[in-house]
Amino acid sequence: MRVAVAAIARSTFDVDLAEEVAAAAFSVLEGLDVEVIGSAGLLLDAGAVEVATATWVGTELDAMLVLQASFADSTLVVSLAENTEAPMVLWAFPEERSGGRLRLNSLCGINLAGFALRNRSRPYRWLYRHPSDAAVPEELRQAFEGYIVPRASPPDAPLPSREANDRASEVRKRLAETTVGVVGEHPAGFEPCDYDSQRLTATTGVVAEGVPLSNLFDKSDIAPEAEVDSLRQEVTGLLSGLGDVDQGALTQSLRLHVGLRGLVDEYGWSAVATRCWPECFTEFGGAACTPQALLADAGVPACCEADTYGGVTALVLQWLTGSPAFIADLVELDRLDGTGVFWHCGLAPFSMADPEVVPTATVHSNRKEPLLSEFSLKPGRVTITRFSQSAGQQRLVVGGGEMVRAPLAFSGTAGVVHFDRPVDEVLATIMSEGLEHHYGIAYGDVAEELYALARQLDLPVVRL
């Protein structure tokens, strides 16, 4: 058996740890009875991938193993897939819930890659294990030989009650009257954040209205000083340590909130999805994370990465639960205790903070600029959902669990969820369906209303 190997990563994550994990994974591979082409050297960009693929172009391969040594957008995996017809195997690595920086974000990487490959009807397999895990050699052999991880089917969704149908009908009417703003284009390689405006309207009734990112910067530049100062006082009451961050970048971040709020008021948007990076950092000089969290707490859902469907998801959750929603990445899973970590840099609404912790001002873990919030999420029942475009279909993803009180898993805003289903089944559903890397989370149990809404919108349901 001949296997090509490519270790992909992004330089903004912990490259030293990524190299260490890739080397350990490669060592395990060398212990198997396979012919290996490639190395554990990190491929950080398209040029490096092109050089690597040249070593096996024209070679008959039995598998293409991608070591997701850290998060990377889907462009690298897609490029690898385009240079071989061999079955793809995606390997992601758990990392310690240290309370510090999310060093790898590897799981989110294969989640994003799976979406891209599934939408291209490109078969793939996956595993999520540390290289030292005793199960790795056998799971690798199975993946190379074509074994597909089975996805256990949950029980059929119950027929919604009359009350749930009535609430869903109200949401459906509101969607038909809704405009969502999209500020800037989604980043390259973040395909789940792309959208077809006509298809979105046909499916949900929502109108998406796009404006250039420069519109936000222009409006933020002219933010009245009185509004910026008033906002600074408001944030001082919400976050400790505000004086410890760079004050110039803090001011720019506050201006972004005033600018976003101005666009929302000008266009009458019910939610907004913004291209937050890299330009908010590299061109404007401040983070959009806390500015968007403040909007969400004020009743206007706001999403990173110009995730339009994420904005619609958050809006529906807000209407059904009566509280703000959080659009987050699933970044770590623990098979032993049945939990997963939902995280984003610092985007969670303040209303979701655990009352036993003090929210703290911080900087973006990779870009090193403020303003971000840092806190763990409060315990309670949560609904997890997503208006999905995965596998080329319009669907609704619905799941749930219990947010448990736990120490902050990773810097930023994060919560630990004990899923209703076993972790392996959750992961198998995500990867086999090629689901998006962003999930909507809100407190309360509104699954029944979501099932009713799916029936009314004629959307198949994927049960998470």
C-alpha positions in Angstrom: 0.0 0.0 0.0 1.3 3.4 -1.0 0.3 6.5 1.0 1.2 10.2 0.3 1.4 12.4 3.4 1.0 16.1 3.7 1.1 18.0 7.0 -0.7 21.3 6.7 -0.8 24.2 9.2 -1.1 28.0 9.4 1.8 30.2 10.7 -0.6 32.1 13.0 -1.0 29.1 15.2 1.6 27.3 17.4 4.0 26.2 14.7 6.4 24.5 17.2 3.5 22.3 18.6 2.2 21.6 15.1 5.7 20.4 14.1 5.8 18.2 17.2 2.4 16.6 16.5 3.1 16.1 12.8 6.4 14.4 13.6 4.7 12.1 16.1 1.9 11.2 13.6 4.5 10.5 10.9 6.4 8.2 13.2 3.2 6.2 13.8 2.7 6.0 10.0 6.2 4.7 9.5 5.5 1.9 11.9 2.7 0.6 9.6 3.2 -1.8 6.7 2.8 1.0 4.1 5.1 2.8 1.6 5.1 6.5 2.6 5.7 9.4 0.1 6.1 12.8 1.7 7.3 14.0 5.1 6.2 15.6 8.4 7.4 19.0 7.2 4.7 21.6 7.6 3.1 23.0 4.4 2.0 26.5 5.3 0.8 27.9 2.0 -0.2 27.1 -1.5 3.3 27.2 -2.8 4.5 24.6 -0.3 1.6 22.4 -1.2 2.5 22.7 -4.9 6.1 21.6 -4.3 5.0 18.7 -2.1 2.4 17.4 -4.6 5.0 17.3 -7.4 6.7 14.4 -5.5 3.7 12.1 -6.1 2.0 13.4 -9.2 1.7 10.5 -11.7 2.2 8.0 -8.9 -0.5 5.5 -8.2 -1.6 6.0 -4.6 -3.8 4.0 -2.3 -4.5 7.0 0.0 -3.7 10.6 0.6 -3.2 11.3 4.3 -3.6 14.9 5.4 -2.1 15.7 8.9 -4.1 18.7 10.1 -1.2 19.9 12.3 -3.1 23.1 13.0 -6.1 24.9 11.6 -5.8 26.0 8.0 -8.5 27.1 5.6 -9.8 24.6 3.1 -7.8 25.8 0.1 -4.8 23.6 1.0 -6.9 20.4 1.3 -8.7 21.2 -1.9 -5.4 21.8 -3.7 -4.2 18.4 -2.4 -7.4 16.7 -3.6 -7.0 18.2 -7.0 -3.6 16.7 -7.4 -4.6 13.1 -6.7 -7.5 10.8 -7.3 -6.6 8.7 -4.2 -9.0 8.6 -1.3 -8.5 11.4 1.2 -7.9 10.7 4.9 -8.1 13.7 7.3 -6.4 13.3 10.6 -7.0 15.9 13.4 -5.5 16.0 16.8 -7.0 16.8 20.2 -5.3 19.4 22.4 -5.3 20.1 26.1 -8.0 22.3 27.6 -5.3 24.5 29.1 -7.3 27.7 29.6 -4.7 29.4 27.4 -4.3 29.9 23.7 -6.0 27.5 21.4 -2.7 26.3 19.9 -3.8 24.1 17.1 -7.5 24.2 16.4 -7.0 21.0 14.4 -10.6 19.6 14.7 -12.1 22.8 13.2 -9.6 22.4 10.3 -10.9 19.0 9.3 -14.5 20.2 9.9 -13.9 23.0 7.3 -12.0 20.6 4.9 -14.9 18.1 5.1 -17.4 20.7 4.1 -15.3 21.6 1.0 -14.7 18.0 0.0 -18.3 16.9 0.5 -19.6 19.8 -1.6 -17.2 18.6 -4.4 -18.5 15.0 -4.0 -15.0 14.0 -3.1 -15.0 10.9 -0.8 -12.9 11.2 2.4 -12.3 9.4 5.7 -11.1 10.8 9.0 -9.8 10.2 12.4 -9.5 12.3 15.5 -6.9 10.9 17.9 -3.6 11.9 19.4 -0.7 10.1 17.8 0.0 8.3 21.1 -3.5 6.9 21.3 -3.4 3.1 21.1 -6.3 3.1 18.7 -4.5 5.0 16.0 -2.7 2.2 14.1 -5.9 0.2 13.6 -8.0 3.3 12.7 -5.3 4.3 10.1 -5.3 0.9 8.5 -9.1 0.9 8.3 -9.1 4.4 6.8 -6.6 3.4 4.2 -8.5 0.2 3.3 -11.7 2.1 2.8 -13.6 1.7 6.1 -16.1 4.5 6.6 -17.0 5.4 10.2 -20.6 4.5 10.7 -23.0 7.2 11.7 -25.6 6.0 14.2 -29.0 7.3 13.3 -30.8 9.1 16.2 -34.5 8.4 16.8 -36.8 10.1 14.5 -37.8 13.6 15.5 -41.1 13.7 17.2 -44.0 15.4 15.6 -44.1 19.0 16.8 -46.9 20.1 19.1 -49.5 22.7 18.0 -47.8 25.2 20.2 -44.4 24.5 18.5 -46.0 24.8 15.1 -47.5 28.1 16.0 -44.2 29.5 17.2 -42.4 28.2 14.1 -45.0 29.8 11.9 -44.4 33.2 13.6 -40.6 32.7 13.0 -41.3 31.9 9.3 -43.3 35.1 8.9 -40.6 37.2 10.5 -37.9 35.6 8.2 -39.9 36.7 5.2 -39.6 40.3 6.5 -35.9 40.2 7.4 -32.8 41.6 5.8 -29.4 40.5 6.9 -26.3 42.6 6.3 -23.1 41.2 4.9 -20.1 43.4 5.3 -17.3 42.4 3.0 -16.6 39.0 1.3 -16.0 35.8 3.2 -12.3 34.9 3.6 -10.8 32.5 1.0 -11.1 28.9 2.1 -14.1 29.5 4.3 -16.6 28.1 1.9 -19.4 27.6 4.5 -19.6 31.4 4.8 -20.4 31.9 1.2 -24.0 32.1 0.1 -26.3 32.4 -2.9 -28.6 35.3 -2.2 -31.4 33.9 -4.4 -31.2 30.5 -2.9 -31.2 31.9 0.6 -34.3 34.0 -0.1 -36.1 31.0 -1.7 -35.3 28.8 1.2 -35.9 31.1 4.2 -37.4 34.3 2.9 -34.4 36.3 4.1 -32.9 39.0 1.9 -29.1 39.3 2.2 -27.7 42.8 1.5 -24.0 43.1 0.9 -21.8 46.2 1.3 -18.0 46.5 0.9 -15.8 46.3 4.0 -14.7 49.8 3.3 -18.2 51.0 4.1 -17.6 49.8 7.7 -14.2 51.4 7.9 -15.5 54.7 6.6 -18.4 54.8 9.0 -16.1 53.8 11.9 -13.6 56.5 11.0 -16.2 59.2 11.5 -17.6 57.7 14.7 -18.5 60.7 17.0 -16.0 60.9 19.9 -18.9 61.3 22.4 -20.3 57.9 21.2 -16.8 56.2 21.4 -16.3 57.6 24.9 -19.7 56.5 26.1 -19.1 53.1 24.7 -15.7 53.0 26.5 -17.5 53.6 29.8 -20.1 50.9 29.1 -17.4 48.4 28.3 -15.4 49.4 31.4 -18.4 48.2 33.4 -18.5 44.9 31.6 -14.8 43.9 31.4 -12.0 43.9 33.9 -8.5 44.8 32.7 -9.5 47.2 30.1 -6.6 49.5 30.9 -4.1 46.7 30.3 -4.7 46.5 26.6 -3.3 48.8 23.9 -5.4 51.9 24.2 -5.0 53.0 20.6 -6.2 49.6 19.3 -8.9 49.6 21.9 -10.3 52.9 20.5 -10.2 51.5 17.0 -12.2 48.4 18.2 -14.8 50.6 19.8 -15.0 52.6 16.6 -15.8 49.4 14.8 -18.8 48.8 17.1 -20.1 52.4 16.4 -19.6 51.8 12.7 -21.4 48.5 12.7 -24.3 49.9 14.7 -24.5 52.8 12.2 -24.7 50.4 9.2 -27.4 48.3 11.0 -29.4 51.5 11.6 -28.9 52.9 8.1 -29.9 49.8 6.3 -32.4 48.3 8.7 -30.6 45.0 9.1 -31.9 42.4 11.6 -28.5 40.7 11.8 -25.0 41.3 10.4 -22.2 39.1 9.2 -18.8 40.8 8.9 -15.5 39.9 7.3 -13.6 40.5 10.6 -10.1 39.4 9.7 -7.5 40.0 8.6 -8.4 43.6 7.5 -10.0 44.7 10.8 -6.6 44.1 12.3 -4.2 44.8 9.4 -6.0 47.8 7.9 -8.2 49.3 10.6 -6.2 48.4 13.7 -8.7 46.8 16.0 -10.7 43.6 16.6 -14.4 43.2 15.7 -15.0 40.5 18.3 -16.3 42.4 21.3 -18.0 45.0 19.0 -20.1 42.2 17.6 -20.8 40.7 21.0 -22.2 44.0 22.1 -24.5 44.1 19.1 -25.7 40.6 19.9 -26.6 41.6 23.4 -28.4 44.6 22.0 -30.6 42.2 19.9 -28.7 42.3 16.6 -26.9 38.9 16.0 -23.5 39.5 14.6 -21.2 36.9 13.1 -17.5 36.7 12.1 -16.1 35.6 8.8 -19.0 37.1 6.9 -21.0 34.0 7.7 -24.5 34.9 6.3 -26.2 31.6 7.1 -24.7 31.9 10.6 -26.4 35.2 11.0 -29.8 33.8 10.0 -29.2 30.9 12.4 -28.5 33.2 15.3 -31.5 35.3 14.5 -33.9 32.3 14.6 -32.3 31.1 17.9 -32.8 34.6 19.4 -36.4 34.7 18.4 -37.2 31.3 19.7 -35.3 31.5 23.0 -35.6 35.2 23.8 -31.9 35.5 24.4 -28.8 36.1 22.2 -27.1 33.3 20.3 -23.4 32.5 19.9 -21.9 31.3 16.6 -18.9 29.2 17.5 -16.4 26.7 16.3 -16.3 23.1 17.7 -12.7 22.9 18.7 -12.2 19.9 20.9 -14.0 16.6 21.9 -13.4 14.3 24.8 -14.6 10.8 24.4 -14.2 9.9 28.0 -16.6 12.5 29.5 -18.8 13.0 26.4 -18.2 16.7 26.1 -17.0 19.2 23.4 -15.7 22.7 23.5 -17.5 25.4 21.6 -15.2 28.4 21.2 -14.6 31.6 19.3 -11.9 34.3 19.8 -14.1 36.5 22.0 -17.4 36.7 20.3 -19.9 35.3 22.8 -22.5 37.7 24.1 -21.9 39.0 27.6 -25.2 37.6 28.7 -23.8 34.1 28.3 -21.0 34.6 30.8 -20.8 32.3 33.8 -21.9 34.6 36.7 -19.2 33.0 38.8 -16.4 34.4 36.6 -15.4 38.0 35.9 -15.2 38.7 32.1 -11.8 40.1 31.2 -10.5 42.3 28.4 -8.0 40.5 26.2 -6.4 40.5 22.7 -6.9 38.2 19.8 -4.8 35.0 20.3 -3.2 35.1 16.9 -3.4 38.8 15.9 -2.5 40.2 19.3 -4.9 43.2 19.2 -8.0 44.1 21.3 -10.8 44.2 22.0 -11.9 40.7 22.9 -13.8 39.3 25.9 -12.6 36.3 27.9 -14.9 34.2 29.9 -16.4 30.7 30.3 -20.1 30.2 29.4 -22.7 29.7 32.1 -24.2 26.3 32.8 -27.6 25.4 31.4 -29.6 23.6 28.7 -28.6 24.6 25.2 -29.9 24.1 21.7 -27.3 23.7 18.9 -28.5 24.4 15.3 -27.4 25.6 11.9 -29.1 26.5 8.6 -26.8 24.4 6.5 -25.6 24.3 2.9 -23.5 21.2 3.4 -23.4 18.5 0.7 -24.9 21.0 -1.7 -28.3 20.8 0.1 -30.4 23.3 2.1 -30.9 21.6 5.5 -31.4 22.4 9.2 -29.0 20.9 11.7 -30.5 20.4 15.2 -28.9 19.1 18.3 -28.6 19.8 22.0 -26.8 19.3 25.3 -26.1 20.7 28.6 -23.5 23.5 29.0 -21.6 22.5 32.1 -19.8 24.7 34.5 -16.1 24.2 33.8 -12.9 26.2 33.9 -12.2 28.2 30.7 -11.0 25.7 28.2 -9.2 28.1 25.8 -8.6 31.9 25.9 -11.4 33.9 24.5 -15.0 32.8 25.0 -15.7 29.1 25.4 -18.1 26.7 26.8 -18.1 22.9 27.5 -21.2 21.0 26.3 -22.2 17.5 27.3 -24.0 16.4 24.2 -27.2 14.5 24.1 -25.5 11.9 21.9 -22.2 10.1 22.3 -19.2 12.2 21.1 -18.2 9.7 18.5 -21.7 9.9 17.0 -21.6 13.6 17.0 -18.3 13.6 15.2 -19.4 11.0 12.7 -22.4 13.1 11.8 -20.4 16.2 11.4 -17.8 14.6 9.2 -20.0 12.2 7.2 -22.4 15.1 6.4 -19.6 17.6 5.8 -21.3 20.1 8.1 -20.2 23.7 8.5 -17.6 24.7 11.0 -19.9 27.3 12.7 -22.6 26.2 15.0 -25.4 28.3 16.6 -25.8 27.9 20.3 -28.5 29.4 22.6 -29.8 28.7 26.0 -33.1 26.8 26.2 -34.6 23.8 24.5 -36.2 24.8 21.2 -35.5 21.7 19.2 -39.2 21.0 18.8 -39.8 24.5 17.3 -36.9 24.0 15.0 -38.3 20.6 13.8 -41.5 22.4 13.1 -39.8 25.2 11.2 -37.9 22.7 9.1 -41.2 21.0 8.1 -42.7 24.4 7.2 -39.7 25.4 5.1 -39.5 21.9 3.6 -35.9 21.4 4.9 -34.5 18.0 5.7 -33.2 17.8 9.3 -29.7 16.5 10.3 -29.8 15.5 13.9 -26.6 16.4 15.8 
